[in-house]
Amino acid sequence: MQIDKTSLDYARFLTHLRFAIKRILVNMSIKNDFIKEIKSKYKLSYKIANGVSKILVTQLEKDVTVDEIAYLAMHIERFRKATIDE
């Protein structure tokens, strides 16, 4: 998948990732009330986000919550939609 690094979606993803890493490092959790819906509706994006979370776990030596994975999946889904719409 080609990602436009000048897009607003990319900027949002990077911002979310920076804050997610900060939260993970200090063991701060974030609540995502839509985990079930995200897992169901965005299966591929959730699978990719789960892979990203494994990289984060390895690099940061900290667990990544399901809430964070679901938020990552939402951002990944935006990238997927943007490439489909092009």
Secondary structure as UniProt FT lines:
FT   TURN            5..6
FT   HELIX           8..25
FT   TURN            26..27
FT   TURN            33..34
FT   HELIX           35..41
FT   HELIX           43..60
FT   HELIX           66..85
//
